[in-house]
């Protein structure tokens, strides 16, 4: 699904390819941990090709997760929010 604000247009994407745009349907869960895993893989591919990854956009939560990692927590169970 094509969602987002201030996303590059088709011409801009041809000039400067972007990654991790429109990779999930909004109905699918995608966590900061998922982003970190995907971003690290993309950055490794870019670096292996002799290029420098440039990180733009997004939220500081995801950027912080990328830089610092996340505390190990158990996965959430759908429908379990607020249950004791």
C-alpha positions in Angstrom: 0.0 0.0 0.0 1.4 3.4 -0.9 1.2 5.4 2.3 3.4 7.9 4.0 4.1 11.6 4.0 6.8 13.4 2.0 7.8 10.2 0.2 10.0 10.5 -2.8 8.2 10.4 -6.2 9.0 7.9 -9.0 11.6 10.3 -10.5 13.4 10.8 -7.2 13.4 7.1 -6.6 15.1 6.6 -10.0 17.8 9.1 -9.1 18.3 7.8 -5.5 17.0 4.3 -4.8 15.3 3.9 -1.4 14.7 0.7 0.5 12.2 -0.4 3.1 9.3 1.7 1.6 5.9 0.1 1.1 7.2 -3.3 2.3 4.2 -4.3 4.4 0.4 -4.0 4.2 -0.9 -1.8 7.0 -2.8 -4.7 8.4 0.4 -6.6 9.0 2.4 -6.1 12.3 5.8 -4.5 11.8 7.8 -3.7 15.0 10.9 -1.7 15.7 12.7 -5.0 16.0 11.5 -6.1 12.6 12.7 -2.8 11.2 16.1 -3.2 12.9 16.5 -6.7 11.4 15.5 -5.5 7.9 17.5 -2.3 8.0 20.7 -4.0 9.2 20.3 -6.5 6.3 19.8 -3.7 3.8 22.8 -1.8 5.2 25.0 -4.8 4.9 24.0 -5.3 1.2 24.6 -1.7 0.4 28.0 -1.7 2.2 29.0 -5.0 0.4 28.3 -3.2 -2.9 30.9 -0.6 -1.9 28.3 2.1 -1.2 27.4 4.1 1.9 23.9 3.7 3.4 22.1 6.9 4.0 19.4 6.8 6.6 16.5 9.3 6.2 12.9 9.7 7.4 11.1 7.6 10.0 10.8 8.0 13.7 13.5 8.3 16.4 12.1 5.1 18.0 13.1 3.1 15.0 16.4 4.9 14.6 17.3 4.4 18.2 16.3 0.7 17.9 18.7 0.5 14.9 21.6 2.1 16.7 21.2 0.7 20.2 19.1 -2.5 19.8 16.2 -3.4 22.0 15.8 -5.0 25.3 14.9 -8.7 24.9 11.2 -9.1 25.6 8.7 -11.9 24.9 6.6 -11.5 21.8 3.1 -10.1 22.3 0.2 -12.5 22.0 -2.6 -11.0 19.8 -5.7 -10.2 22.0 -3.8 -10.3 25.3 -3.4 -6.6 25.8 -4.5 -5.6 29.3 -5.1 -9.1 30.6 -3.6 -10.2 33.9 
